[in-house]
Amino acid sequence: DVMEFMGAKDALCKVANLNIGLPDTLAYYTAEDFSAGFKKTMKFQPRVIKQNRGSSGEGIWIVKLKSGAYCKEYGAESCNDDDVLDMMEANDNHAEEH
Protein backbone atom coordinates (compact mmCIF):
# COMPACT_ATOMS: atom_id res chain seq x y z
CA ASP A 1 0.00 0.00 0.00
CA VAL A 2 1.40 3.39 -1.04
CA MET A 3 0.25 5.17 2.13
CA GLU A 4 2.08 2.67 4.34
CA PHE A 5 5.20 2.88 2.17
CA MET A 6 5.42 6.69 2.06
CA GLY A 7 3.46 7.64 5.15
CA ALA A 8 0.29 9.71 4.95
CA LYS A 9 1.99 13.07 5.51
CA ASP A 10 4.63 12.41 2.87
CA ALA A 11 1.98 11.25 0.40
CA LEU A 12 0.15 14.56 0.74
CA CYS A 13 3.39 16.46 0.17
CA LYS A 14 4.24 14.40 -2.92
CA VAL A 15 0.95 15.39 -4.60
CA ALA A 16 1.02 19.02 -3.40
CA ASN A 17 1.81 20.42 -6.86
CA LEU A 18 -0.55 18.15 -8.80
CA ASN A 19 -4.14 19.07 -9.71
CA ILE A 20 -5.40 17.13 -6.67
CA GLY A 21 -2.92 18.72 -4.22
CA LEU A 22 -2.43 22.00 -2.41
CA PRO A 23 0.91 23.82 -2.89
CA ASP A 24 0.99 24.96 0.75
CA THR A 25 1.12 21.34 2.03
CA LEU A 26 4.49 20.77 3.67
CA ALA A 27 6.24 18.36 6.01
CA TYR A 28 8.97 19.66 8.31
CA TYR A 29 11.98 17.58 9.38
CA THR A 30 14.21 20.30 10.85
CA ALA A 31 13.57 23.29 13.11
CA GLU A 32 14.83 25.62 10.38
CA ASP A 33 12.44 24.17 7.79
CA PHE A 34 9.56 24.46 10.25
CA SER A 35 10.33 28.09 11.09
CA ALA A 36 10.49 29.23 7.47
CA GLY A 37 7.71 27.05 6.05
CA PHE A 38 5.21 27.39 8.86
CA LYS A 39 5.46 31.19 9.01
CA LYS A 40 4.78 31.38 5.26
CA THR A 41 1.84 28.95 5.27
CA MET A 42 0.37 30.34 8.50
CA LYS A 43 0.15 33.83 7.01
CA PHE A 44 -1.82 32.40 4.06
CA GLN A 45 -4.63 30.53 5.80
CA PRO A 46 -5.49 28.49 8.92
CA ARG A 47 -3.42 25.33 9.28
CA VAL A 48 -3.79 21.76 10.48
CA ILE A 49 -0.58 20.56 12.09
CA LYS A 50 0.01 16.87 12.78
CA GLN A 51 2.87 16.25 15.19
CA ASN A 52 2.53 12.49 15.78
CA ARG A 53 2.21 9.38 13.67
CA GLY A 54 -1.11 7.54 13.76
CA SER A 55 -4.71 8.54 13.30
CA SER A 56 -6.09 8.86 16.84
CA GLY A 57 -6.38 12.63 16.56
CA GLU A 58 -3.90 13.16 19.38
CA GLY A 59 -1.30 15.75 18.46
CA ILE A 60 -3.37 17.27 15.65
CA TRP A 61 -3.74 21.02 16.04
CA ILE A 62 -6.00 23.46 14.22
CA VAL A 63 -4.09 26.75 14.16
CA LYS A 64 -5.43 30.19 13.26
CA LEU A 65 -4.04 33.72 13.37
CA LYS A 66 -5.75 35.53 16.22
CA SER A 67 -5.82 38.72 14.13
CA GLY A 68 -7.34 36.98 11.11
CA ALA A 69 -4.98 39.02 8.91
CA TYR A 70 -4.16 36.46 6.21
CA CYS A 71 -2.49 37.35 2.92
CA LYS A 72 -4.40 36.68 -0.29
CA GLU A 73 -1.64 34.76 -2.12
CA TYR A 74 0.45 31.89 -0.77
CA GLY A 75 4.02 33.04 -0.19
CA ALA A 76 3.26 36.76 -0.46
CA GLU A 77 3.93 37.30 3.27
CA SER A 78 5.15 35.45 6.34
CA CYS A 79 4.13 35.66 9.98
CA ASN A 80 6.24 37.58 12.46
CA ASP A 81 7.44 36.15 15.75
CA ASP A 82 4.97 38.38 17.62
CA ASP A 83 1.86 37.18 15.72
CA VAL A 84 -0.53 35.46 18.14
CA LEU A 85 -1.85 31.99 17.26
CA ASP A 86 -5.14 30.48 18.42
CA MET A 87 -4.70 26.71 18.61
CA MET A 88 -7.14 23.87 19.28
CA GLU A 89 -6.08 20.26 19.81
CA ALA A 90 -8.37 18.03 17.74
CA ASN A 91 -8.50 15.06 20.11
CA ASP A 92 -9.85 16.79 23.22
CA ASN A 93 -10.66 20.26 21.80
CA HIS A 94 -8.62 22.12 24.40
CA ALA A 95 -7.52 25.56 23.26
CA GLU A 96 -4.25 27.39 23.69
CA GLU A 97 -2.98 30.79 22.63
CA HIS A 98 0.66 31.30 21.71
VMD Tcl script that builds the backbone (N, CA, C; Angstrom):
set m [mol new atoms 294]
animate dup $m
set s [atomselect $m all]
$s set {name element resname resid chain x y z} {
  {N N ASP 1 A 0.838 -1.184 0.000}
  {CA C ASP 1 A 0.000 0.000 0.000}
  {C C ASP 1 A 0.885 1.249 0.000}
  {N N VAL 2 A 0.589 2.183 -0.875}
  {CA C VAL 2 A 1.402 3.387 -1.041}
  {C C VAL 2 A 1.441 4.220 0.229}
  {N N MET 3 A 0.302 4.355 0.915}
  {CA C MET 3 A 0.253 5.174 2.128}
  {C C MET 3 A 1.164 4.603 3.211}
  {N N GLU 4 A 1.207 3.291 3.346}
  {CA C GLU 4 A 2.084 2.673 4.340}
  {C C GLU 4 A 3.541 2.830 3.942}
  {N N PHE 5 A 3.822 2.755 2.645}
  {CA C PHE 5 A 5.197 2.878 2.167}
  {C C PHE 5 A 5.739 4.291 2.367}
  {N N MET 6 A 4.954 5.304 1.987}
  {CA C MET 6 A 5.417 6.687 2.061}
  {C C MET 6 A 5.056 7.352 3.377}
  {N N GLY 7 A 3.995 6.925 4.009}
  {CA C GLY 7 A 3.464 7.643 5.153}
  {C C GLY 7 A 2.453 8.650 4.657}
  {N N ALA 8 A 1.379 8.847 5.397}
  {CA C ALA 8 A 0.287 9.706 4.949}
  {C C ALA 8 A 0.724 11.144 4.738}
  {N N LYS 9 A 1.547 11.687 5.659}
  {CA C LYS 9 A 1.989 13.072 5.511}
  {C C LYS 9 A 2.859 13.237 4.268}
  {N N ASP 10 A 3.778 12.316 4.045}
  {CA C ASP 10 A 4.630 12.410 2.865}
  {C C ASP 10 A 3.825 12.266 1.589}
  {N N ALA 11 A 2.813 11.426 1.590}
  {CA C ALA 11 A 1.981 11.251 0.397}
  {C C ALA 11 A 1.296 12.565 0.037}
  {N N LEU 12 A 0.789 13.273 1.015}
  {CA C LEU 12 A 0.148 14.561 0.744}
  {C C LEU 12 A 1.145 15.566 0.176}
  {N N CYS 13 A 2.359 15.550 0.670}
  {CA C CYS 13 A 3.394 16.461 0.166}
  {C C CYS 13 A 3.801 16.115 -1.257}
  {N N LYS 14 A 3.830 14.833 -1.577}
  {CA C LYS 14 A 4.235 14.402 -2.919}
  {C C LYS 14 A 3.227 14.833 -3.980}
  {N N VAL 15 A 1.961 14.987 -3.623}
  {CA C VAL 15 A 0.946 15.395 -4.599}
  {C C VAL 15 A 0.611 16.881 -4.490}
  {N N ALA 16 A 1.337 17.614 -3.660}
  {CA C ALA 16 A 1.020 19.022 -3.404}
  {C C ALA 16 A 0.943 19.866 -4.666}
  {N N ASN 17 A 1.792 19.596 -5.648}
  {CA C ASN 17 A 1.815 20.418 -6.864}
  {C C ASN 17 A 1.062 19.803 -8.034}
  {N N LEU 18 A 0.313 18.737 -7.783}
  {CA C LEU 18 A -0.547 18.151 -8.804}
  {C C LEU 18 A -1.930 18.791 -8.732}
  {N N ASN 19 A -2.790 18.506 -9.698}
  {CA C ASN 19 A -4.143 19.067 -9.709}
  {C C ASN 19 A -4.939 18.710 -8.461}
  {N N ILE 20 A -4.645 17.568 -7.860}
  {CA C ILE 20 A -5.402 17.134 -6.671}
  {C C ILE 20 A -4.783 17.626 -5.364}
  {N N GLY 21 A -3.622 18.299 -5.429}
  {CA C GLY 21 A -2.920 18.720 -4.221}
  {C C GLY 21 A -3.074 20.196 -3.922}
  {N N LEU 22 A -2.472 20.601 -2.819}
  {CA C LEU 22 A -2.428 22.002 -2.412}
  {C C LEU 22 A -0.971 22.404 -2.238}
  {N N PRO 23 A -0.514 23.467 -2.909}
  {CA C PRO 23 A 0.912 23.816 -2.888}
  {C C PRO 23 A 1.433 24.238 -1.514}
  {N N ASP 24 A 0.543 24.561 -0.596}
  {CA C ASP 24 A 0.988 24.957 0.747}
  {C C ASP 24 A 0.967 23.778 1.724}
  {N N THR 25 A 1.016 22.545 1.206}
  {CA C THR 25 A 1.116 21.341 2.025}
  {C C THR 25 A 2.584 20.987 2.182}
  {N N LEU 26 A 3.075 21.009 3.411}
  {CA C LEU 26 A 4.491 20.771 3.668}
  {C C LEU 26 A 4.674 19.798 4.826}
  {N N ALA 27 A 5.810 19.147 4.860}
  {CA C ALA 27 A 6.245 18.361 6.015}
  {C C ALA 27 A 7.567 18.962 6.469}
  {N N TYR 28 A 7.773 19.038 7.760}
  {CA C TYR 28 A 8.974 19.655 8.313}
  {C C TYR 28 A 9.791 18.604 9.045}
  {N N TYR 29 A 11.085 18.558 8.749}
  {CA C TYR 29 A 11.976 17.584 9.381}
  {C C TYR 29 A 13.109 18.240 10.163}
  {N N THR 30 A 13.230 19.567 10.054}
  {CA C THR 30 A 14.213 20.302 10.850}
  {C C THR 30 A 13.541 21.542 11.429}
  {N N ALA 31 A 14.110 22.076 12.495}
  {CA C ALA 31 A 13.573 23.293 13.114}
  {C C ALA 31 A 13.624 24.470 12.140}
  {N N GLU 32 A 14.673 24.528 11.351}
  {CA C GLU 32 A 14.831 25.621 10.382}
  {C C GLU 32 A 13.746 25.553 9.304}
  {N N ASP 33 A 13.498 24.344 8.792}
  {CA C ASP 33 A 12.442 24.169 7.788}
  {C C ASP 33 A 11.083 24.543 8.364}
  {N N PHE 34 A 10.840 24.132 9.609}
  {CA C PHE 34 A 9.563 24.457 10.250}
  {C C PHE 34 A 9.401 25.961 10.393}
  {N N SER 35 A 10.421 26.641 10.871}
  {CA C SER 35 A 10.327 28.087 11.088}
  {C C SER 35 A 9.994 28.828 9.800}
  {N N ALA 36 A 10.714 28.532 8.743}
  {CA C ALA 36 A 10.489 29.230 7.471}
  {C C ALA 36 A 9.172 28.817 6.824}
  {N N GLY 37 A 8.914 27.527 6.738}
  {CA C GLY 37 A 7.715 27.047 6.050}
  {C C GLY 37 A 6.430 27.365 6.785}
  {N N PHE 38 A 6.429 27.155 8.100}
  {CA C PHE 38 A 5.207 27.390 8.864}
  {C C PHE 38 A 4.819 28.863 8.861}
  {N N LYS 39 A 5.777 29.752 9.003}
  {CA C LYS 39 A 5.463 31.188 9.008}
  {C C LYS 39 A 4.842 31.616 7.677}
  {N N LYS 40 A 5.315 31.037 6.586}
  {CA C LYS 40 A 4.779 31.381 5.265}
  {C C LYS 40 A 3.370 30.813 5.085}
  {N N THR 41 A 3.165 29.551 5.449}
  {CA C THR 41 A 1.839 28.952 5.266}
  {C C THR 41 A 0.829 29.520 6.258}
  {N N MET 42 A 1.285 29.817 7.473}
  {CA C MET 42 A 0.370 30.339 8.501}
  {C C MET 42 A -0.183 31.700 8.100}
  {N N LYS 43 A 0.610 32.499 7.432}
  {CA C LYS 43 A 0.147 33.831 7.012}
  {C C LYS 43 A -0.875 33.734 5.878}
  {N N PHE 44 A -0.912 32.581 5.193}
  {CA C PHE 44 A -1.816 32.403 4.059}
  {C C PHE 44 A -3.222 31.968 4.476}
  {N N GLN 45 A -3.316 31.011 5.374}
  {CA C GLN 45 A -4.635 30.525 5.802}
  {C C GLN 45 A -4.482 29.656 7.050}
  {N N PRO 46 A -5.579 29.371 7.751}
  {CA C PRO 46 A -5.486 28.487 8.922}
  {C C PRO 46 A -4.836 27.161 8.540}
  {N N ARG 47 A -4.197 26.539 9.521}
  {CA C ARG 47 A -3.420 25.326 9.277}
  {C C ARG 47 A -3.920 24.168 10.132}
  {N N VAL 48 A -3.650 22.966 9.671}
  {CA C VAL 48 A -3.794 21.760 10.477}
  {C C VAL 48 A -2.393 21.183 10.599}
  {N N ILE 49 A -1.920 21.059 11.827}
  {CA C ILE 49 A -0.576 20.561 12.095}
  {C C ILE 49 A -0.694 19.199 12.762}
  {N N LYS 50 A 0.011 18.229 12.223}
  {CA C LYS 50 A 0.005 16.873 12.782}
  {C C LYS 50 A 1.397 16.582 13.296}
  {N N GLN 51 A 1.539 16.432 14.613}
  {CA C GLN 51 A 2.867 16.249 15.187}
  {C C GLN 51 A 3.230 14.790 15.405}
  {N N ASN 52 A 2.268 13.891 15.473}
  {CA C ASN 52 A 2.530 12.487 15.775}
  {C C ASN 52 A 2.103 11.585 14.634}
  {N N ARG 53 A 2.676 10.391 14.604}
  {CA C ARG 53 A 2.207 9.376 13.670}
  {C C ARG 53 A 0.915 8.791 14.211}
  {N N GLY 54 A 0.136 8.174 13.340}
  {CA C GLY 54 A -1.109 7.538 13.763}
  {C C GLY 54 A -2.313 8.383 13.405}
  {N N SER 55 A -3.472 7.855 13.712}
  {CA C SER 55 A -4.707 8.536 13.305}
  {C C SER 55 A -5.685 8.705 14.457}
  {N N SER 56 A -5.198 8.736 15.684}
  {CA C SER 56 A -6.091 8.858 16.841}
  {C C SER 56 A -6.614 10.278 17.022}
  {N N GLY 57 A -5.997 11.238 16.372}
  {CA C GLY 57 A -6.379 12.634 16.560}
  {C C GLY 57 A -5.505 13.328 17.580}
  {N N GLU 58 A -4.785 12.567 18.383}
  {CA C GLU 58 A -3.900 13.157 19.378}
  {C C GLU 58 A -2.720 13.821 18.680}
  {N N GLY 59 A -2.410 15.036 19.067}
  {CA C GLY 59 A -1.300 15.751 18.457}
  {C C GLY 59 A -1.648 16.438 17.155}
  {N N ILE 60 A -2.919 16.526 16.832}
  {CA C ILE 60 A -3.366 17.266 15.655}
  {C C ILE 60 A -3.914 18.607 16.144}
  {N N TRP 61 A -3.372 19.668 15.612}
  {CA C TRP 61 A -3.741 21.017 16.036}
  {C C TRP 61 A -4.344 21.799 14.882}
  {N N ILE 62 A -5.416 22.507 15.159}
  {CA C ILE 62 A -6.005 23.464 14.225}
  {C C ILE 62 A -5.496 24.827 14.676}
  {N N VAL 63 A -4.789 25.518 13.788}
  {CA C VAL 63 A -4.090 26.747 14.164}
  {C C VAL 63 A -4.592 27.898 13.296}
  {N N LYS 64 A -4.940 28.996 13.958}
  {CA C LYS 64 A -5.426 30.193 13.258}
  {C C LYS 64 A -4.692 31.421 13.772}
  {N N LEU 65 A -4.560 32.429 12.920}
  {CA C LEU 65 A -4.035 33.716 13.370}
  {C C LEU 65 A -5.112 34.415 14.188}
  {N N LYS 66 A -4.770 34.836 15.377}
  {CA C LYS 66 A -5.749 35.527 16.220}
  {C C LYS 66 A -6.284 36.772 15.520}
  {N N SER 67 A -5.415 37.486 14.811}
  {CA C SER 67 A -5.815 38.722 14.130}
  {C C SER 67 A -6.693 38.465 12.913}
  {N N GLY 68 A -6.607 37.274 12.336}
  {CA C GLY 68 A -7.345 36.978 11.112}
  {C C GLY 68 A -6.776 37.671 9.887}
  {N N ALA 69 A -5.586 38.247 10.008}
  {CA C ALA 69 A -4.978 39.020 8.914}
  {C C ALA 69 A -4.150 38.109 8.010}
  {N N TYR 70 A -4.828 37.366 7.152}
  {CA C TYR 70 A -4.159 36.457 6.214}
  {C C TYR 70 A -3.857 37.194 4.918}
  {N N CYS 71 A -2.789 36.774 4.235}
  {CA C CYS 71 A -2.493 37.348 2.922}
  {C C CYS 71 A -3.324 36.619 1.870}
  {N N LYS 72 A -3.519 37.241 0.736}
  {CA C LYS 72 A -4.397 36.681 -0.293}
  {C C LYS 72 A -3.709 35.640 -1.174}
  {N N GLU 73 A -2.381 35.663 -1.231}
  {CA C GLU 73 A -1.641 34.760 -2.116}
  {C C GLU 73 A -0.569 34.023 -1.317}
  {N N TYR 74 A -0.528 32.700 -1.485}
  {CA C TYR 74 A 0.453 31.895 -0.775}
  {C C TYR 74 A 1.870 32.355 -1.086}
  {N N GLY 75 A 2.641 32.620 -0.042}
  {CA C GLY 75 A 4.025 33.035 -0.193}
  {C C GLY 75 A 4.228 34.532 -0.270}
  {N N ALA 76 A 3.138 35.312 -0.347}
  {CA C ALA 76 A 3.260 36.763 -0.457}
  {C C ALA 76 A 3.791 37.388 0.830}
  {N N GLU 77 A 3.494 36.787 1.966}
  {CA C GLU 77 A 3.927 37.297 3.269}
  {C C GLU 77 A 4.229 36.128 4.190}
  {N N SER 78 A 4.893 36.432 5.286}
  {CA C SER 78 A 5.153 35.449 6.339}
  {C C SER 78 A 4.759 36.053 7.679}
  {N N CYS 79 A 4.437 35.203 8.626}
  {CA C CYS 79 A 4.130 35.664 9.978}
  {C C CYS 79 A 5.386 36.211 10.640}
  {N N ASN 80 A 5.160 37.075 11.615}
  {CA C ASN 80 A 6.240 37.577 12.457}
  {C C ASN 80 A 6.235 36.800 13.768}
  {N N ASP 81 A 7.345 36.862 14.483}
  {CA C ASP 81 A 7.439 36.148 15.752}
  {C C ASP 81 A 6.437 36.644 16.791}
  {N N ASP 82 A 5.930 37.867 16.636}
  {CA C ASP 82 A 4.969 38.382 17.620}
  {C C ASP 82 A 3.502 38.178 17.203}
  {N N ASP 83 A 3.241 37.516 16.081}
  {CA C ASP 83 A 1.862 37.176 15.720}
  {C C ASP 83 A 1.324 36.151 16.717}
  {N N VAL 84 A 0.089 36.345 17.154}
  {CA C VAL 84 A -0.529 35.455 18.144}
  {C C VAL 84 A -1.331 34.382 17.410}
  {N N LEU 85 A -1.153 33.129 17.851}
  {CA C LEU 85 A -1.847 31.991 17.260}
  {C C LEU 85 A -2.893 31.451 18.211}
  {N N ASP 86 A -4.100 31.211 17.695}
  {CA C ASP 86 A -5.141 30.481 18.419}
  {C C ASP 86 A -5.047 29.036 17.972}
  {N N MET 87 A -4.914 28.124 18.931}
  {CA C MET 87 A -4.704 26.709 18.612}
  {C C MET 87 A -5.727 25.854 19.345}
  {N N MET 88 A -6.242 24.829 18.646}
  {CA C MET 88 A -7.142 23.872 19.283}
  {C C MET 88 A -6.666 22.470 18.952}
  {N N GLU 89 A -6.502 21.646 19.984}
  {CA C GLU 89 A -6.075 20.260 19.812}
  {C C GLU 89 A -7.300 19.444 19.416}
  {N N ALA 90 A -7.195 18.690 18.334}
  {CA C ALA 90 A -8.367 18.033 17.744}
  {C C ALA 90 A -8.889 16.852 18.555}
  {N N ASN 91 A -8.069 16.234 19.367}
  {CA C ASN 91 A -8.500 15.057 20.113}
  {C C ASN 91 A -9.426 15.425 21.269}
  {N N ASP 92 A -9.032 16.434 22.052}
  {CA C ASP 92 A -9.846 16.787 23.220}
  {C C ASP 92 A -10.403 18.212 23.156}
  {N N ASN 93 A -10.138 18.915 22.050}
  {CA C ASN 93 A -10.665 20.264 21.799}
  {C C ASN 93 A -10.196 21.315 22.792}
  {N N HIS 94 A -9.100 21.057 23.519}
  {CA C HIS 94 A -8.625 22.117 24.404}
  {C C HIS 94 A -7.930 23.184 23.566}
  {N N ALA 95 A -8.049 24.416 24.019}
  {CA C ALA 95 A -7.525 25.557 23.264}
  {C C ALA 95 A -6.337 26.162 23.983}
  {N N GLU 96 A -5.418 26.684 23.187}
  {CA C GLU 96 A -4.249 27.394 23.693}
  {C C GLU 96 A -4.017 28.604 22.812}
  {N N GLU 97 A -3.358 29.603 23.379}
  {CA C GLU 97 A -2.977 30.793 22.631}
  {C C GLU 97 A -1.473 30.959 22.791}
  {N N HIS 98 A -0.794 31.144 21.672}
  {CA C HIS 98 A 0.663 31.303 21.708}
  {C C HIS 98 A 1.073 32.452 20.814}
}
mol reanalyze $m
mol bondsrecalc $m
mol representation Tube
mol addrep $m
